[in-house]
Amino acid sequence: MTAVLGGHQEAFGHLVTRYQGMVYRVCYKITGEAESAKDMAQEVFIKAYKALPAFRGQSTFSTWLYRIAYRTCLDWKRANDREWKHRSTSDYTENDWVTMQTPEQVALHKEASLELDENVNSLAEPYRSVVQLYYFQRHSYQEIADQKGVSVKTVESQLYRARQMMRRIGEEWR
């Protein structure tokens, strides 16, 4: 981080590599479109690079970057929603109709997300935090082990058990 703040552009490339997955997931969740998410992710890293001098270190870099991604995508969504509201049905291309989600698809996606959240939140510690760190925050086994003060084997074991618990919980929901 010090190298990046010192003006070393190639060091920023390492940050992009490390956080591109997280930024893309945030963008995809908000835009709902792979291409738009890629465009937004690129925009986020450009904004982050320009705003680096303003990074004060009061939060982690990932939190700071997440906020930039979230705000950038919300701005995009607001602008896009306004554009869609002002179009008549004759303005839509065939591709627009194919890529738009139906209300049923939106409801099913929302229901699945809520069910997943409930399943993860029903896990006891340490399983819940390991699942959140690994799957949602995309930390490596080593990063989780370092953060929790346990061995990598313990992290592997906890994730394995958490997945089994989630399967059982999922079967109970059916």
C-alpha positions as CSV (number, residue, x, y, z in Angstrom):
1,M,0.0,0.0,0.0
2,T,2.9,2.4,0.8
3,A,4.3,1.8,-2.6
4,V,1.0,2.7,-4.3
5,L,0.7,5.8,-2.2
6,G,4.3,6.6,-3.1
7,G,3.3,6.8,-6.8
8,H,4.4,3.4,-8.0
9,Q,1.9,2.6,-10.7
10,E,2.9,-1.1,-11.1
11,A,2.0,-1.6,-7.4
12,F,-1.5,-0.5,-8.1
13,G,-1.7,-3.4,-10.6
14,H,-1.2,-5.8,-7.7
15,L,-4.1,-4.2,-5.8
16,V,-6.3,-4.5,-9.0
17,T,-5.4,-8.2,-9.2
18,R,-6.2,-8.8,-5.6
19,Y,-9.5,-7.0,-5.4
20,Q,-10.9,-7.3,-9.0
21,G,-13.1,-10.3,-7.9
22,M,-14.6,-8.4,-5.0
23,V,-15.2,-5.3,-7.1
24,Y,-16.8,-7.3,-10.0
25,R,-19.1,-9.1,-7.6
26,V,-20.3,-5.8,-6.1
27,C,-20.8,-4.4,-9.6
28,Y,-22.6,-7.5,-10.8
29,K,-24.9,-7.6,-7.8
30,I,-26.0,-4.0,-8.4
31,T,-26.1,-4.0,-12.3
32,G,-27.3,-7.5,-12.8
33,E,-25.4,-7.6,-16.1
34,A,-22.0,-9.1,-16.7
35,E,-20.9,-6.6,-19.3
36,S,-22.1,-3.6,-17.3
37,A,-20.4,-5.1,-14.2
38,K,-17.1,-5.3,-16.1
39,D,-17.4,-1.7,-17.3
40,M,-18.3,-0.5,-13.8
41,A,-15.4,-2.5,-12.3
42,Q,-13.0,-0.8,-14.6
43,E,-14.5,2.6,-13.8
44,V,-14.2,1.8,-10.0
45,F,-10.4,1.1,-10.3
46,I,-9.9,4.3,-12.3
47,K,-11.8,6.3,-9.7
48,A,-9.8,4.6,-6.9
49,Y,-6.5,5.3,-8.6
50,K,-7.4,9.0,-8.9
51,A,-8.7,9.1,-5.3
52,L,-5.6,7.4,-3.8
53,P,-4.2,10.6,-2.3
54,A,-7.5,11.0,-0.4
55,F,-7.2,7.5,1.2
56,R,-6.5,8.2,4.9
57,G,-6.3,4.6,6.1
58,Q,-9.1,5.0,8.6
59,S,-10.6,1.8,7.2
60,T,-9.0,-1.1,5.3
61,F,-8.3,-0.6,1.6
62,S,-10.9,-3.2,0.7
63,T,-13.6,-1.3,2.6
64,W,-12.6,1.9,1.0
65,L,-12.6,0.3,-2.4
66,Y,-16.0,-1.4,-1.7
67,R,-17.6,1.9,-0.9
68,I,-16.3,3.4,-4.2
69,A,-17.6,0.4,-6.1
70,Y,-21.0,0.6,-4.4
71,R,-21.4,4.3,-4.9
72,T,-20.3,4.1,-8.5
73,C,-22.7,1.4,-9.4
74,L,-25.6,3.0,-7.5
75,D,-25.0,6.2,-9.6
76,W,-24.9,4.0,-12.8
77,K,-28.2,2.3,-11.7
78,R,-29.9,5.6,-11.0
79,A,-28.9,7.0,-14.4
80,N,-29.9,3.7,-16.1
81,D,-33.2,3.5,-14.4
82,R,-34.1,7.0,-15.5
83,E,-33.1,6.2,-19.0
84,W,-35.3,3.0,-19.0
85,K,-38.3,4.8,-17.6
86,H,-38.3,7.4,-20.4
87,R,-38.1,4.8,-23.2
88,S,-41.2,3.7,-25.0
89,T,-41.7,0.0,-25.9
90,S,-40.7,0.8,-29.5
91,D,-37.3,2.0,-28.3
92,Y,-36.4,-1.4,-26.9
93,T,-34.2,-3.7,-29.1
94,E,-34.8,-7.4,-29.3
95,N,-31.7,-7.8,-27.1
96,D,-33.2,-5.6,-24.4
97,W,-36.2,-7.8,-24.2
98,V,-34.1,-11.0,-24.0
99,T,-31.7,-9.7,-21.2
100,M,-34.4,-8.1,-19.0
101,Q,-35.4,-10.2,-16.0
102,T,-39.0,-11.0,-15.5
103,P,-40.6,-10.2,-12.2
104,E,-40.7,-13.9,-11.5
105,Q,-36.9,-14.2,-12.0
106,V,-36.3,-11.2,-9.8
107,A,-38.5,-12.7,-7.0
108,L,-36.8,-16.1,-7.3
109,H,-33.4,-14.6,-7.2
110,K,-34.3,-12.5,-4.2
111,E,-35.8,-15.5,-2.4
112,A,-32.7,-17.6,-3.1
113,S,-30.5,-14.8,-1.7
114,L,-32.6,-14.5,1.4
115,E,-32.5,-18.3,1.9
116,L,-28.7,-18.3,1.5
117,D,-28.4,-15.5,4.0
118,E,-30.6,-17.3,6.5
119,N,-28.6,-20.5,6.1
120,V,-25.3,-18.8,6.6
121,N,-26.5,-16.8,9.6
122,S,-27.9,-20.0,11.2
123,L,-24.4,-21.5,11.3
124,A,-22.7,-21.4,14.7
125,E,-19.3,-19.8,15.1
126,P,-16.6,-20.4,13.8
127,Y,-18.3,-21.8,10.8
128,R,-20.4,-18.7,9.9
129,S,-17.4,-16.4,9.9
130,V,-15.2,-18.8,7.9
131,V,-17.9,-19.1,5.3
132,Q,-18.4,-15.3,5.1
133,L,-14.6,-14.7,4.9
134,Y,-14.0,-17.3,2.3
135,Y,-17.1,-17.1,0.0
136,F,-18.3,-13.5,0.4
137,Q,-15.1,-11.6,1.1
138,R,-12.9,-14.0,-1.0
139,H,-10.1,-14.4,1.5
140,S,-7.7,-17.2,1.0
141,Y,-7.3,-20.1,3.5
142,Q,-4.0,-18.5,4.6
143,E,-5.6,-15.1,5.1
144,I,-8.4,-16.6,7.2
145,A,-6.0,-18.6,9.2
146,D,-3.8,-15.6,10.0
147,Q,-6.9,-13.5,10.8
148,K,-8.4,-16.1,13.2
149,G,-5.1,-17.3,14.6
150,V,-5.6,-20.9,13.6
151,S,-3.9,-23.3,11.1
152,V,-4.8,-23.5,7.5
153,K,-5.9,-27.1,8.1
154,T,-8.4,-25.9,10.8
155,V,-9.8,-23.4,8.2
156,E,-10.2,-26.2,5.7
157,S,-11.9,-28.4,8.2
158,Q,-14.2,-25.7,9.3
159,L,-15.2,-24.9,5.7
160,Y,-15.8,-28.6,5.0
161,R,-18.1,-28.9,8.1
162,A,-19.9,-25.6,7.3
163,R,-20.6,-26.9,3.7
164,Q,-22.1,-30.1,5.2
165,M,-24.2,-28.2,7.7
166,M,-25.4,-25.9,4.9
167,R,-26.4,-29.0,2.8
168,R,-28.4,-30.4,5.8
169,I,-30.1,-27.0,6.4
170,G,-30.9,-26.7,2.7
171,E,-32.5,-30.2,2.7
172,E,-34.6,-29.2,5.7
173,W,-36.0,-26.2,3.8
174,R,-37.2,-28.4,0.9
